[in-house]
Amino acid sequence: MWKCIRCGTEFEADEAEANVDSFGLHFMCPVCGRRNRLRSHGEEDGFLVLEQPREEN
Ligand SMILES: [Zn+2]
């Protein structure tokens, strides 16, 4: 489960499209368009295992 850091919407990993660019792994919130960071845990069965880093408050 991922959670947008701006609007707080939670959604399953397959509801948002993970992407990578020069700034690193991220997904765009489908609700507000906010960029949210992701971290890779390597590959499992040929698929990247992605995790949303816990935001420090
Ligand atoms: Zn959002």
N, CA, C, O and the ligand as a Tripos MOL2 file, in Angstrom:
@<TRIPOS>MOLECULE
protein
  229   227    58     0     0
PROTEIN
NO_CHARGES

@<TRIPOS>ATOM
      1 N           0.8490   -1.2000    0.0000 N.3       1 MET1
      2 CA          0.0000    0.0000    0.0000 C.3       1 MET1
      3 C           0.8770    1.2400    0.0000 C.2       1 MET1
      4 O           1.7780    1.3880    0.8260 O.2       1 MET1
      5 N           0.5910    2.1310   -0.9500 N.am      2 TRP2
      6 CA          1.3290    3.3810   -1.0020 C.3       2 TRP2
      7 C           0.4170    4.5150   -0.5570 C.2       2 TRP2
      8 O          -0.8060    4.4280   -0.6620 O.2       2 TRP2
      9 N           1.0350    5.5810   -0.0590 N.am      3 LYS3
     10 CA          0.2630    6.7240    0.4250 C.3       3 LYS3
     11 C           0.8850    8.0120   -0.0880 C.2       3 LYS3
     12 O           2.0850    8.2420    0.0620 O.2       3 LYS3
     13 N           0.0680    8.8320   -0.6830 N.am      4 CYS4
     14 CA          0.5630   10.1080   -1.2010 C.3       4 CYS4
     15 C           0.9400   11.0200   -0.0470 C.2       4 CYS4
     16 O           0.1680   11.1810    0.8990 O.2       4 CYS4
     17 N           2.1340   11.6220   -0.1210 N.am      5 ILE5
     18 CA          2.5910   12.4710    0.9770 C.3       5 ILE5
     19 C           1.8950   13.8280    0.9800 C.2       5 ILE5
     20 O           1.9710   14.5580    1.9680 O.2       5 ILE5
     21 N           1.2190   14.1740   -0.1130 N.am      6 ARG6
     22 CA          0.5140   15.4630   -0.1230 C.3       6 ARG6
     23 C          -0.9430   15.3020    0.2750 C.2       6 ARG6
     24 O          -1.3980   15.9360    1.2260 O.2       6 ARG6
     25 N          -1.6820   14.4610   -0.4420 N.am      7 CYS7
     26 CA         -3.1240   14.3920   -0.2020 C.3       7 CYS7
     27 C          -3.5220   13.2400    0.7080 C.2       7 CYS7
     28 O          -4.6710   13.1630    1.1430 O.2       7 CYS7
     29 N          -2.5800   12.3380    1.0020 N.am      8 GLY8
     30 CA         -2.8650   11.2670    1.9470 C.3       8 GLY8
     31 C          -3.6490   10.1120    1.3700 C.2       8 GLY8
     32 O          -3.9960    9.1820    2.0990 O.2       8 GLY8
     33 N          -3.9370   10.1440    0.0840 N.am      9 THR9
     34 CA         -4.6760    9.0480   -0.5410 C.3       9 THR9
     35 C          -3.8340    7.7750   -0.5260 C.2       9 THR9
     36 O          -2.6480    7.7970   -0.8570 O.2       9 THR9
     37 N          -4.4560    6.6800   -0.1430 N.am     10 GLU10
     38 CA         -3.7710    5.3940   -0.1510 C.3      10 GLU10
     39 C          -4.2640    4.5690   -1.3230 C.2      10 GLU10
     40 O          -5.4550    4.5670   -1.6350 O.2      10 GLU10
     41 N          -3.3480    3.8690   -1.9700 N.am     11 PHE11
     42 CA         -3.7400    3.0150   -3.0810 C.3      11 PHE11
     43 C          -2.7690    1.8670   -3.2250 C.2      11 PHE11
     44 O          -1.6420    1.9120   -2.7340 O.2      11 PHE11
     45 N          -3.2350    0.8300   -3.9160 N.am     12 GLU12
     46 CA         -2.4000   -0.3310   -4.1630 C.3      12 GLU12
     47 C          -1.3040    0.0390   -5.1460 C.2      12 GLU12
     48 O          -1.4440    0.9690   -5.9400 O.2      12 GLU12
     49 N          -0.1990   -0.7170   -5.0750 N.am     13 ALA13
     50 CA          0.9530   -0.4050   -5.9140 C.3      13 ALA13
     51 C           0.6000   -0.4460   -7.3990 C.2      13 ALA13
     52 O           1.1980    0.2780   -8.1950 O.2      13 ALA13
     53 N          -0.3690   -1.2890   -7.7820 N.am     14 ASP14
     54 CA         -0.6830   -1.3900   -9.2090 C.3      14 ASP14
     55 C          -1.6640   -0.3070   -9.6730 C.2      14 ASP14
     56 O          -2.0200   -0.2620  -10.8510 O.2      14 ASP14
     57 N          -2.0950    0.5480   -8.7730 N.am     15 GLU15
     58 CA         -2.9840    1.6360   -9.1570 C.3      15 GLU15
     59 C          -2.2180    2.8740   -9.5810 C.2      15 GLU15
     60 O          -2.7650    3.7540  -10.2450 O.2      15 GLU15
     61 N          -0.9480    2.9410   -9.1950 N.am     16 ALA16
     62 CA         -0.1090    4.0630   -9.5970 C.3      16 ALA16
     63 C           1.0690    3.5140  -10.3950 C.2      16 ALA16
     64 O           1.5630    2.4210  -10.1180 O.2      16 ALA16
     65 N           1.5050    4.2660  -11.3690 N.am     17 GLU17
     66 CA          2.5710    3.7940  -12.2340 C.3      17 GLU17
     67 C           3.9320    4.2390  -11.6920 C.2      17 GLU17
     68 O           4.2350    5.4310  -11.6350 O.2      17 GLU17
     69 N           4.7300    3.2680  -11.3030 N.am     18 ALA18
     70 CA          6.0780    3.5850  -10.8520 C.3      18 ALA18
     71 C           6.9310    3.9680  -12.0540 C.2      18 ALA18
     72 O           6.7500    3.4440  -13.1530 O.2      18 ALA18
     73 N           7.8470    4.8740  -11.8330 N.am     19 ASN19
     74 CA          8.6830    5.3560  -12.9200 C.3      19 ASN19
     75 C          10.0630    5.6850  -12.3720 C.2      19 ASN19
     76 O          10.2570    5.8280  -11.1640 O.2      19 ASN19
     77 N          11.0050    5.8010  -13.2810 N.am     20 VAL20
     78 CA         12.3490    6.1850  -12.8620 C.3      20 VAL20
     79 C          12.8820    7.2250  -13.8270 C.2      20 VAL20
     80 O          12.7420    7.0930  -15.0420 O.2      20 VAL20
     81 N          13.4990    8.2670  -13.2700 N.am     21 ASP21
     82 CA         14.1380    9.2730  -14.0970 C.3      21 ASP21
     83 C          15.4580    9.6620  -13.4360 C.2      21 ASP21
     84 O          15.9560    8.9490  -12.5650 O.2      21 ASP21
     85 N          16.0130   10.7790  -13.8490 N.am     22 SER22
     86 CA         17.3340   11.1500  -13.3370 C.3      22 SER22
     87 C          17.3180   11.4280  -11.8400 C.2      22 SER22
     88 O          18.3710   11.4470  -11.2040 O.2      22 SER22
     89 N          16.1350   11.6440  -11.2720 N.am     23 PHE23
     90 CA         16.0340   11.8950   -9.8380 C.3      23 PHE23
     91 C          15.7990   10.6120   -9.0520 C.2      23 PHE23
     92 O          15.8530   10.6170   -7.8220 O.2      23 PHE23
     93 N          15.5380    9.5110   -9.7580 N.am     24 GLY24
     94 CA         15.3540    8.2380   -9.0750 C.3      24 GLY24
     95 C          13.9530    7.6810   -9.2250 C.2      24 GLY24
     96 O          13.1460    8.1660  -10.0170 O.2      24 GLY24
     97 N          13.6880    6.6460   -8.4400 N.am     25 LEU25
     98 CA         12.3980    5.9690   -8.4840 C.3      25 LEU25
     99 C          11.3080    6.8190   -7.8410 C.2      25 LEU25
    100 O          11.5350    7.4830   -6.8300 O.2      25 LEU25
    101 N          10.1330    6.7880   -8.4360 N.am     26 HIS26
    102 CA          9.0180    7.5370   -7.8760 C.3      26 HIS26
    103 C           7.7070    7.0510   -8.4920 C.2      26 HIS26
    104 O           7.7060    6.3150   -9.4790 O.2      26 HIS26
    105 N           6.6180    7.4650   -7.9060 N.am     27 PHE27
    106 CA          5.3240    7.2840   -8.5690 C.3      27 PHE27
    107 C           4.5840    8.6060   -8.4570 C.2      27 PHE27
    108 O           4.8060    9.3880   -7.5330 O.2      27 PHE27
    109 N           3.7030    8.8370   -9.4140 N.am     28 MET28
    110 CA          2.8990   10.0510   -9.4000 C.3      28 MET28
    111 C           1.5340    9.7240   -8.8070 C.2      28 MET28
    112 O           0.8850    8.7630   -9.2210 O.2      28 MET28
    113 N           1.1070   10.5150   -7.8490 N.am     29 CYS29
    114 CA         -0.2070   10.3050   -7.2580 C.3      29 CYS29
    115 C          -1.2730   10.4960   -8.3310 C.2      29 CYS29
    116 O          -1.2910   11.5330   -8.9940 O.2      29 CYS29
    117 N          -2.1720    9.5080   -8.5200 N.am     30 PRO30
    118 CA         -3.2230    9.6380   -9.5400 C.3      30 PRO30
    119 C          -4.2750   10.6570   -9.1560 C.2      30 PRO30
    120 O          -5.0680   11.0720  -10.0020 O.2      30 PRO30
    121 N          -4.3000   11.0680   -7.9050 N.am     31 VAL31
    122 CA         -5.3180   12.0200   -7.4430 C.3      31 VAL31
    123 C          -4.8370   13.4620   -7.5960 C.2      31 VAL31
    124 O          -5.5190   14.2860   -8.2060 O.2      31 VAL31
    125 N          -3.6530   13.7670   -7.0390 N.am     32 CYS32
    126 CA         -3.2000   15.1630   -7.0380 C.3      32 CYS32
    127 C          -1.9590   15.3920   -7.8870 C.2      32 CYS32
    128 O          -1.5590   16.5360   -8.1030 O.2      32 CYS32
    129 N          -1.3490   14.3200   -8.3680 N.am     33 GLY33
    130 CA         -0.1940   14.4850   -9.2410 C.3      33 GLY33
    131 C           1.1270   14.6870   -8.5200 C.2      33 GLY33
    132 O           2.1510   14.9330   -9.1580 O.2      33 GLY33
    133 N           1.1130   14.5870   -7.1970 N.am     34 ARG34
    134 CA          2.3330   14.7580   -6.4160 C.3      34 ARG34
    135 C           3.2990   13.6220   -6.6960 C.2      34 ARG34
    136 O           2.9070   12.4620   -6.8270 O.2      34 ARG34
    137 N           4.5790   13.9880   -6.7850 N.am     35 ARG35
    138 CA          5.6340   13.0020   -6.9510 C.3      35 ARG35
    139 C           5.9930   12.4220   -5.5800 C.2      35 ARG35
    140 O           6.2520   13.1610   -4.6290 O.2      35 ARG35
    141 N           6.0030   11.0900   -5.4940 N.am     36 ASN36
    142 CA          6.3280   10.4100   -4.2410 C.3      36 ASN36
    143 C           7.5210    9.4900   -4.4620 C.2      36 ASN36
    144 O           7.5590    8.7280   -5.4280 O.2      36 ASN36
    145 N           8.4870    9.5670   -3.5660 N.am     37 ARG37
    146 CA          9.6940    8.7750   -3.7260 C.3      37 ARG37
    147 C           9.4420    7.2960   -3.4630 C.2      37 ARG37
    148 O           8.5830    6.9270   -2.6620 O.2      37 ARG37
    149 N          10.2100    6.4570   -4.1560 N.am     38 LEU38
    150 CA         10.1810    5.0150   -3.9280 C.3      38 LEU38
    151 C          11.6050    4.5110   -3.7570 C.2      38 LEU38
    152 O          12.5680    5.1580   -4.1680 O.2      38 LEU38
    153 N          11.7120    3.3530   -3.1490 N.am     39 ARG39
    154 CA         13.0090    2.7180   -2.9600 C.3      39 ARG39
    155 C          12.9130    1.3030   -3.5010 C.2      39 ARG39
    156 O          11.8900    0.6330   -3.3610 O.2      39 ARG39
    157 N          13.9980    0.8640   -4.1200 N.am     40 SER40
    158 CA         14.0190   -0.4820   -4.6790 C.3      40 SER40
    159 C          14.6780   -1.4600   -3.7170 C.2      40 SER40
    160 O          15.6850   -1.1590   -3.0770 O.2      40 SER40
    161 N          14.0800   -2.6320   -3.6380 N.am     41 HIS41
    162 CA         14.6590   -3.7010   -2.8300 C.3      41 HIS41
    163 C          15.2470   -4.7860   -3.7100 C.2      41 HIS41
    164 O          15.4190   -5.9270   -3.2810 O.2      41 HIS41
    165 N          15.5530   -4.4210   -4.9430 N.am     42 GLY42
    166 CA         16.1100   -5.4030   -5.8580 C.3      42 GLY42
    167 C          15.0210   -6.1430   -6.6100 C.2      42 GLY42
    168 O          13.8720   -5.7030   -6.6510 O.2      42 GLY42
    169 N          15.3830   -7.2580   -7.1980 N.am     43 GLU43
    170 CA         14.4420   -7.9920   -8.0250 C.3      43 GLU43
    171 C          14.0010   -9.2910   -7.3700 C.2      43 GLU43
    172 O          14.7550   -9.9350   -6.6400 O.2      43 GLU43
    173 N          12.7610   -9.6520   -7.6530 N.am     44 GLU44
    174 CA         12.2150  -10.9140   -7.1700 C.3      44 GLU44
    175 C          11.3940  -11.5110   -8.3010 C.2      44 GLU44
    176 O          10.4180  -10.9120   -8.7530 O.2      44 GLU44
    177 N          11.7860  -12.6750   -8.7490 N.am     45 ASP45
    178 CA         11.1030  -13.3300   -9.8750 C.3      45 ASP45
    179 C          11.0430  -12.4260  -11.1030 C.2      45 ASP45
    180 O          10.0630  -12.4500  -11.8470 O.2      45 ASP45
    181 N          12.0950  -11.6270  -11.3170 N.am     46 GLY46
    182 CA         12.1590  -10.7970  -12.5080 C.3      46 GLY46
    183 C          11.4470   -9.4600  -12.3860 C.2      46 GLY46
    184 O          11.4680   -8.6590  -13.3200 O.2      46 GLY46
    185 N          10.8120   -9.2090  -11.2350 N.am     47 PHE47
    186 CA         10.1370   -7.9370  -11.0400 C.3      47 PHE47
    187 C          10.8480   -7.1270   -9.9630 C.2      47 PHE47
    188 O          11.3190   -7.6760   -8.9670 O.2      47 PHE47
    189 N          10.9210   -5.8240  -10.1740 N.am     48 LEU48
    190 CA         11.4980   -4.9610   -9.1560 C.3      48 LEU48
    191 C          10.5690   -4.9200   -7.9400 C.2      48 LEU48
    192 O           9.3540   -4.7730   -8.0720 O.2      48 LEU48
    193 N          11.1660   -5.0530   -6.7650 N.am     49 VAL49
    194 CA         10.3980   -4.9340   -5.5320 C.3      49 VAL49
    195 C          10.5430   -3.4910   -5.0340 C.2      49 VAL49
    196 O          11.6350   -3.0560   -4.6650 O.2      49 VAL49
    197 N           9.4350   -2.7650   -5.0310 N.am     50 LEU50
    198 CA          9.4630   -1.3510   -4.6750 C.3      50 LEU50
    199 C           8.8130   -1.1120   -3.3190 C.2      50 LEU50
    200 O           7.8510   -1.7790   -2.9370 O.2      50 LEU50
    201 N           9.3670   -0.1450   -2.6090 N.am     51 GLU51
    202 CA          8.8130    0.2110   -1.3180 C.3      51 GLU51
    203 C           8.7920    1.7240   -1.2020 C.2      51 GLU51
    204 O           9.6950    2.4010   -1.6930 O.2      51 GLU51
    205 N           7.7750    2.2500   -0.5620 N.am     52 GLN52
    206 CA          7.7430    3.6820   -0.3120 C.3      52 GLN52
    207 C           8.4620    3.9460    1.0030 C.2      52 GLN52
    208 O           8.0480    3.4410    2.0470 O.2      52 GLN52
    209 N           9.5400    4.7340    0.9650 N.am     53 PRO53
    210 CA         10.2690    5.0080    2.1980 C.3      53 PRO53
    211 C           9.3550    5.7290    3.1960 C.2      53 PRO53
    212 O           8.5640    6.5910    2.8130 O.2      53 PRO53
    213 N           9.4700    5.3770    4.4410 N.am     54 ARG54
    214 CA          8.6740    6.0370    5.4720 C.3      54 ARG54
    215 C           9.1560    7.4830    5.6100 C.2      54 ARG54
    216 O          10.3500    7.7420    5.7640 O.2      54 ARG54
    217 N           8.2190    8.4030    5.5510 N.am     55 GLU55
    218 CA          8.5800    9.8210    5.6930 C.3      55 GLU55
    219 C           8.7930   10.1360    7.1580 C.2      55 GLU55
    220 O           7.9920    9.7620    8.0140 O.2      55 GLU55
    221 N           9.8920   10.8320    7.4330 N.am     56 GLU56
    222 CA         10.1660   11.2520    8.8080 C.3      56 GLU56
    223 C           9.3830   12.5150    9.1190 C.2      56 GLU56
    224 O           9.4840   13.5150    8.4090 O.2      56 GLU56
    225 N           8.6140   12.4580   10.1740 N.am     57 ASN57
    226 CA          7.8290   13.6390   10.5550 C.3      57 ASN57
    227 C           8.4090   14.2990   11.7930 C.2      57 ASN57
    228 O           7.8810   15.3080   12.2600 O.2      57 ASN57
    229 ZN         -1.8840   12.8760   -3.8960 Zn       58 ZN58
@<TRIPOS>BOND
     1     1     2 1
     2     2     3 1
     3     3     4 2
     4     3     5 am
     5     5     6 1
     6     6     7 1
     7     7     8 2
     8     7     9 am
     9     9    10 1
    10    10    11 1
    11    11    12 2
    12    11    13 am
    13    13    14 1
    14    14    15 1
    15    15    16 2
    16    15    17 am
    17    17    18 1
    18    18    19 1
    19    19    20 2
    20    19    21 am
    21    21    22 1
    22    22    23 1
    23    23    24 2
    24    23    25 am
    25    25    26 1
    26    26    27 1
    27    27    28 2
    28    27    29 am
    29    29    30 1
    30    30    31 1
    31    31    32 2
    32    31    33 am
    33    33    34 1
    34    34    35 1
    35    35    36 2
    36    35    37 am
    37    37    38 1
    38    38    39 1
    39    39    40 2
    40    39    41 am
    41    41    42 1
    42    42    43 1
    43    43    44 2
    44    43    45 am
    45    45    46 1
    46    46    47 1
    47    47    48 2
    48    47    49 am
    49    49    50 1
    50    50    51 1
    51    51    52 2
    52    51    53 am
    53    53    54 1
    54    54    55 1
    55    55    56 2
    56    55    57 am
    57    57    58 1
    58    58    59 1
    59    59    60 2
    60    59    61 am
    61    61    62 1
    62    62    63 1
    63    63    64 2
    64    63    65 am
    65    65    66 1
    66    66    67 1
    67    67    68 2
    68    67    69 am
    69    69    70 1
    70    70    71 1
    71    71    72 2
    72    71    73 am
    73    73    74 1
    74    74    75 1
    75    75    76 2
    76    75    77 am
    77    77    78 1
    78    78    79 1
    79    79    80 2
    80    79    81 am
    81    81    82 1
    82    82    83 1
    83    83    84 2
    84    83    85 am
    85    85    86 1
    86    86    87 1
    87    87    88 2
    88    87    89 am
    89    89    90 1
    90    90    91 1
    91    91    92 2
    92    91    93 am
    93    93    94 1
    94    94    95 1
    95    95    96 2
    96    95    97 am
    97    97    98 1
    98    98    99 1
    99    99   100 2
   100    99   101 am
   101   101   102 1
   102   102   103 1
   103   103   104 2
   104   103   105 am
   105   105   106 1
   106   106   107 1
   107   107   108 2
   108   107   109 am
   109   109   110 1
   110   110   111 1
   111   111   112 2
   112   111   113 am
   113   113   114 1
   114   114   115 1
   115   115   116 2
   116   115   117 am
   117   117   118 1
   118   118   119 1
   119   119   120 2
   120   119   121 am
   121   121   122 1
   122   122   123 1
   123   123   124 2
   124   123   125 am
   125   125   126 1
   126   126   127 1
   127   127   128 2
   128   127   129 am
   129   129   130 1
   130   130   131 1
   131   131   132 2
   132   131   133 am
   133   133   134 1
   134   134   135 1
   135   135   136 2
   136   135   137 am
   137   137   138 1
   138   138   139 1
   139   139   140 2
   140   139   141 am
   141   141   142 1
   142   142   143 1
   143   143   144 2
   144   143   145 am
   145   145   146 1
   146   146   147 1
   147   147   148 2
   148   147   149 am
   149   149   150 1
   150   150   151 1
   151   151   152 2
   152   151   153 am
   153   153   154 1
   154   154   155 1
   155   155   156 2
   156   155   157 am
   157   157   158 1
   158   158   159 1
   159   159   160 2
   160   159   161 am
   161   161   162 1
   162   162   163 1
   163   163   164 2
   164   163   165 am
   165   165   166 1
   166   166   167 1
   167   167   168 2
   168   167   169 am
   169   169   170 1
   170   170   171 1
   171   171   172 2
   172   171   173 am
   173   173   174 1
   174   174   175 1
   175   175   176 2
   176   175   177 am
   177   177   178 1
   178   178   179 1
   179   179   180 2
   180   179   181 am
   181   181   182 1
   182   182   183 1
   183   183   184 2
   184   183   185 am
   185   185   186 1
   186   186   187 1
   187   187   188 2
   188   187   189 am
   189   189   190 1
   190   190   191 1
   191   191   192 2
   192   191   193 am
   193   193   194 1
   194   194   195 1
   195   195   196 2
   196   195   197 am
   197   197   198 1
   198   198   199 1
   199   199   200 2
   200   199   201 am
   201   201   202 1
   202   202   203 1
   203   203   204 2
   204   203   205 am
   205   205   206 1
   206   206   207 1
   207   207   208 2
   208   207   209 am
   209   209   210 1
   210   210   211 1
   211   211   212 2
   212   211   213 am
   213   213   214 1
   214   214   215 1
   215   215   216 2
   216   215   217 am
   217   217   218 1
   218   218   219 1
   219   219   220 2
   220   219   221 am
   221   221   222 1
   222   222   223 1
   223   223   224 2
   224   223   225 am
   225   225   226 1
   226   226   227 1
   227   227   228 2
@<TRIPOS>SUBSTRUCTURE
     1 MET1         2 RESIDUE 1 A MET
     2 TRP2         6 RESIDUE 1 A TRP
     3 LYS3        10 RESIDUE 1 A LYS
     4 CYS4        14 RESIDUE 1 A CYS
     5 ILE5        18 RESIDUE 1 A ILE
     6 ARG6        22 RESIDUE 1 A ARG
     7 CYS7        26 RESIDUE 1 A CYS
     8 GLY8        30 RESIDUE 1 A GLY
     9 THR9        34 RESIDUE 1 A THR
    10 GLU10       38 RESIDUE 1 A GLU
    11 PHE11       42 RESIDUE 1 A PHE
    12 GLU12       46 RESIDUE 1 A GLU
    13 ALA13       50 RESIDUE 1 A ALA
    14 ASP14       54 RESIDUE 1 A ASP
    15 GLU15       58 RESIDUE 1 A GLU
    16 ALA16       62 RESIDUE 1 A ALA
    17 GLU17       66 RESIDUE 1 A GLU
    18 ALA18       70 RESIDUE 1 A ALA
    19 ASN19       74 RESIDUE 1 A ASN
    20 VAL20       78 RESIDUE 1 A VAL
    21 ASP21       82 RESIDUE 1 A ASP
    22 SER22       86 RESIDUE 1 A SER
    23 PHE23       90 RESIDUE 1 A PHE
    24 GLY24       94 RESIDUE 1 A GLY
    25 LEU25       98 RESIDUE 1 A LEU
    26 HIS26      102 RESIDUE 1 A HIS
    27 PHE27      106 RESIDUE 1 A PHE
    28 MET28      110 RESIDUE 1 A MET
    29 CYS29      114 RESIDUE 1 A CYS
    30 PRO30      118 RESIDUE 1 A PRO
    31 VAL31      122 RESIDUE 1 A VAL
    32 CYS32      126 RESIDUE 1 A CYS
    33 GLY33      130 RESIDUE 1 A GLY
    34 ARG34      134 RESIDUE 1 A ARG
    35 ARG35      138 RESIDUE 1 A ARG
    36 ASN36      142 RESIDUE 1 A ASN
    37 ARG37      146 RESIDUE 1 A ARG
    38 LEU38      150 RESIDUE 1 A LEU
    39 ARG39      154 RESIDUE 1 A ARG
    40 SER40      158 RESIDUE 1 A SER
    41 HIS41      162 RESIDUE 1 A HIS
    42 GLY42      166 RESIDUE 1 A GLY
    43 GLU43      170 RESIDUE 1 A GLU
    44 GLU44      174 RESIDUE 1 A GLU
    45 ASP45      178 RESIDUE 1 A ASP
    46 GLY46      182 RESIDUE 1 A GLY
    47 PHE47      186 RESIDUE 1 A PHE
    48 LEU48      190 RESIDUE 1 A LEU
    49 VAL49      194 RESIDUE 1 A VAL
    50 LEU50      198 RESIDUE 1 A LEU
    51 GLU51      202 RESIDUE 1 A GLU
    52 GLN52      206 RESIDUE 1 A GLN
    53 PRO53      210 RESIDUE 1 A PRO
    54 ARG54      214 RESIDUE 1 A ARG
    55 GLU55      218 RESIDUE 1 A GLU
    56 GLU56      222 RESIDUE 1 A GLU
    57 ASN57      226 RESIDUE 1 A ASN
    58 ZN58       229 GROUP 0 **** ****
